Amino acid sequence: MKNLTSFFSLIYWVCKITVIVLLYQLWIERAYAFNATDSMREVQEDEYFKFMTDTQKEALGILGDREFKFKRHITCSRLFTLNGDVSHYECPDKTFSFIQPESTGPGGWNGYCGQVAISNATRMICKRAVDPLDTGARDITPGTRPDTNRNALNDLFARINSCPSGKWVTRGALSANSYINRLRSALYGGASNFTRVRTDGKKVSITPVPVLIASSIQGFHWVTLVDFLPNLSDKYNCDAVMNTWGDQKIMTCENLVKYGRNPLFGFSFLSFVD
């Protein structure tokens, strides 16, 4: 009986500690989201910019190339600064790509690619620059979950006057074809009308799509999908154009499907809808 009592006592304390940790995490998330609004800084048209190559951006890009198979790399070199600090880059197609902050935690287990995707989408849709560390996206997991990023985007869009009406929702798919089709729908039929300029000069109206991909159980990464290009040699007849690490990458749709079917969340992305 004594052993049984000790067992139940242990269960009680484990449950109690778990509840305390969860409540603390909830408090941190709410406090962080509130502070994010106060620290937002807007990019003005007449702010200083310059052309340069950022070593941190290059290093992140090289590391990413080791994790994922990309077809092509496009350098985004028009650097915007805010209060003397690097904010983000404008790519040749007029989309924007933020530099990913340094990872934190033991061994860099906590990355900020989810926050970067939020900043990319907010910059393009709302014409406002929000530091990735000020997005309010934070949870107890390494990186950020899809629902965490969705909630942070909805909170930001509710607070920023220049954002169009609409809401962010999490999306998934049951098959590879459905995944590509639903990404196309979110990208070209979303609730915003940001203009991307393709290399041939053609302009296309898009709604940037944060997409979760993974090369392994440890290699999760958020990218910002900004276009599809035709590729008849690909199984799905397309290439995906995505912004990440302050630059732009092109990936075959076959690889996008491969990485998009991740081991924890399956096919997962965020869509901005009316």
C-alpha positions in Angstrom: 0.0 0.0 0.0 2.8 2.3 0.8 4.4 1.8 -2.7 1.0 2.4 -4.3 0.6 5.7 -2.3 4.1 6.8 -3.4 3.2 6.0 -7.0 0.0 8.1 -7.0 1.9 10.9 -5.2 4.5 10.9 -8.0 1.8 11.0 -10.7 0.2 14.0 -8.8 3.4 16.0 -8.8 4.2 15.2 -12.4 0.7 16.5 -13.4 1.0 19.5 -11.2 4.4 20.5 -12.7 3.1 19.9 -16.2 0.2 22.3 -15.6 2.5 24.9 -14.2 4.8 24.7 -17.2 1.9 25.0 -19.6 0.4 28.0 -17.8 3.8 29.7 -17.8 4.2 29.0 -21.5 0.8 30.5 -22.2 1.6 33.6 -20.2 4.9 34.0 -22.0 3.3 33.7 -25.4 0.6 36.3 -24.6 3.1 38.7 -23.2 5.4 38.2 -26.2 2.6 38.8 -28.6 1.6 42.0 -26.8 5.1 43.4 -26.9 5.4 42.6 -30.6 2.9 45.3 -31.4 4.8 47.9 -29.5 8.1 47.2 -31.3 7.0 47.0 -34.9 8.9 49.3 -37.1 7.6 50.4 -40.5 9.7 50.6 -43.7 9.3 54.0 -45.5 9.8 54.5 -49.2 12.7 57.0 -48.6 14.6 54.9 -46.2 18.2 54.1 -46.9 19.0 51.0 -48.8 22.2 49.6 -50.5 23.4 46.7 -52.5 25.6 44.2 -50.6 26.2 40.6 -49.8 25.5 39.5 -46.2 27.9 36.8 -44.9 25.3 35.5 -42.4 22.7 35.2 -45.2 25.2 33.3 -47.3 26.1 30.9 -44.5 22.4 30.1 -43.8 21.9 29.5 -47.5 24.8 27.0 -47.7 23.5 25.1 -44.6 20.1 25.0 -46.2 21.5 23.6 -49.4 22.9 20.7 -47.4 19.5 19.9 -45.9 17.3 20.4 -49.0 17.8 19.9 -52.7 17.2 23.1 -54.6 17.3 23.6 -58.3 18.5 27.2 -58.4 19.6 30.0 -56.1 18.6 33.6 -56.7 20.4 36.3 -54.8 18.3 39.1 -53.3 20.7 42.0 -53.0 18.7 45.2 -52.4 19.1 45.6 -48.6 16.7 47.7 -46.6 17.8 49.0 -43.2 15.8 50.1 -40.2 17.5 52.3 -37.6 20.9 51.2 -38.9 20.1 47.4 -38.5 19.6 45.0 -41.3 15.9 44.3 -41.9 15.3 42.5 -45.1 16.1 42.1 -48.8 14.1 42.9 -51.9 14.5 40.2 -54.5 14.7 40.8 -58.3 11.0 39.8 -58.6 10.1 42.6 -56.1 9.2 40.1 -53.3 10.9 40.3 -49.9 13.0 37.9 -47.9 14.1 38.4 -44.3 17.4 37.1 -42.9 16.9 34.4 -40.3 18.1 35.3 -36.8 20.6 33.1 -35.1 19.1 30.0 -33.6 19.0 29.7 -29.8 19.1 26.9 -27.3 21.5 24.0 -26.8 23.1 23.2 -30.2 20.8 25.7 -31.9 17.7 23.5 -31.4 15.3 26.5 -31.6 15.3 28.1 -35.0 13.4 31.2 -36.3 12.4 30.2 -39.8 8.7 30.3 -38.8 9.0 33.9 -37.6 10.8 34.8 -40.9 7.9 33.4 -42.9 5.6 35.6 -40.9 7.7 38.6 -41.5 8.0 37.9 -45.2 4.2 37.6 -45.6 3.5 40.7 -43.5 6.0 42.8 -45.5 4.4 41.8 -48.8 0.8 41.8 -47.9 0.7 44.7 -45.4 3.7 46.7 -46.6 5.0 46.7 -43.1 8.4 45.4 -41.9 8.2 43.4 -38.6 11.4 42.0 -37.1 11.1 38.2 -37.0 11.9 38.3 -33.3 8.9 40.7 -32.8 6.2 38.6 -34.6 4.8 37.2 -31.4 5.2 33.6 -32.7 6.5 31.5 -29.9 5.8 28.0 -28.4 7.4 25.3 -26.4 8.5 23.3 -29.4 11.8 23.7 -31.3 10.8 26.2 -34.0 7.1 27.0 -34.2 4.1 24.9 -35.0 1.6 25.7 -37.8 -1.1 26.8 -35.4 1.4 29.1 -33.6 2.3 30.9 -36.8 -1.3 31.1 -37.8 -2.3 32.8 -34.5 0.7 35.2 -34.7 -0.2 36.3 -38.2 -3.9 36.8 -37.3 -2.8 38.8 -34.3 -0.5 41.0 -36.4 -3.0 41.5 -39.2 -5.6 42.6 -36.6 -3.3 45.2 -35.2 -1.7 46.6 -38.4 -4.0 49.1 -40.2 -2.5 48.6 -43.6 -3.3 44.8 -43.7 -6.3 43.8 -45.8 -9.3 42.1 -44.2 -9.2 38.3 -44.0 -7.8 35.6 -41.8 -5.0 33.1 -41.8 -5.9 29.4 -41.6 -3.9 26.2 -41.5 -4.2 23.9 -44.5 -3.2 20.4 -45.4 -3.8 17.8 -48.1 -4.4 14.0 -48.4 -2.4 13.5 -51.6 0.5 15.0 -53.5 -1.7 16.3 -56.4 -4.1 17.8 -53.9 -1.2 19.4 -52.1 0.1 21.2 -55.2 -3.4 22.2 -56.3 -4.2 23.6 -52.8 -1.0 25.5 -52.7 -1.8 27.0 -56.1 -5.2 28.0 -54.9 -3.8 29.7 -51.8 -1.1 31.4 -53.8 -3.1 32.8 -56.7 -6.6 32.9 -55.1 -5.8 34.3 -51.6 -7.1 37.4 -50.0 -4.2 39.7 -51.1 -2.9 41.0 -54.4 0.8 41.5 -54.1 2.5 41.8 -57.5 5.5 39.6 -58.4 7.5 40.4 -61.5 8.8 37.3 -63.3 12.1 37.3 -65.2 10.2 37.7 -68.5 8.6 40.9 -67.2 5.2 39.3 -66.7 3.4 40.4 -63.5 1.4 38.0 -61.5 -0.8 38.7 -58.5 0.0 36.5 -55.5 -0.7 35.9 -51.8 2.5 34.6 -50.2 2.1 31.2 -48.6 4.2 30.0 -45.6 4.9 26.3 -46.2 6.4 23.8 -43.7 8.9 21.4 -45.3 11.2 18.8 -43.7 14.2 16.8 -44.8 14.1 14.6 -41.7 12.6 14.4 -38.3 15.1 17.1 -37.2 15.2 19.1 -40.4 12.0 21.1 -40.3 12.0 24.5 -42.1 9.5 27.2 -43.0 9.7 28.8 -46.4 7.5 31.4 -48.2 6.1 30.3 -51.5 5.8 33.1 -54.0 5.2 31.5 -57.4 5.0 28.4 -59.5 6.9 28.1 -62.8 6.3 25.6 -65.6 8.6 22.6 -65.8 7.4 19.8 -68.1 10.2 17.4 -67.0 8.7 17.5 -63.4 6.1 14.9 -62.4 3.8 17.7 -61.4 4.9 20.0 -64.3 6.2 22.8 -62.1 8.9 24.4 -60.1 8.2 26.2 -56.8 9.8 29.7 -56.1 10.3 30.3 -52.4 11.9 33.0 -50.3 14.1 31.9 -47.4 17.4 33.0 -45.6 17.3 36.5 -47.1 17.4 35.1 -50.7 15.2 33.1 -53.1 15.3 29.4 -54.0 13.7 27.4 -56.8 12.8 23.8 -56.1 11.1 21.2 -58.3 7.6 20.4 -57.3 8.6 16.7 -56.9 11.0 17.8 -54.2 8.4 20.1 -52.7 6.1 17.2 -52.4 8.8 15.0 -50.9 9.8 17.6 -48.3 6.2 18.8 -47.8 5.0 15.4 -46.6 6.8 15.9 -43.2 6.8 13.2 -40.5 4.9 15.2 -37.8 2.3 17.4 -39.6 2.0 15.8 -43.0 1.4 18.4 -45.8 1.0 21.7 -43.9 0.9 25.4 -44.9 -0.9 28.6 -44.1 -3.4 30.4 -46.3 -4.8 33.9 -46.2 -8.5 33.9 -47.0 -11.5 36.3 -47.1 
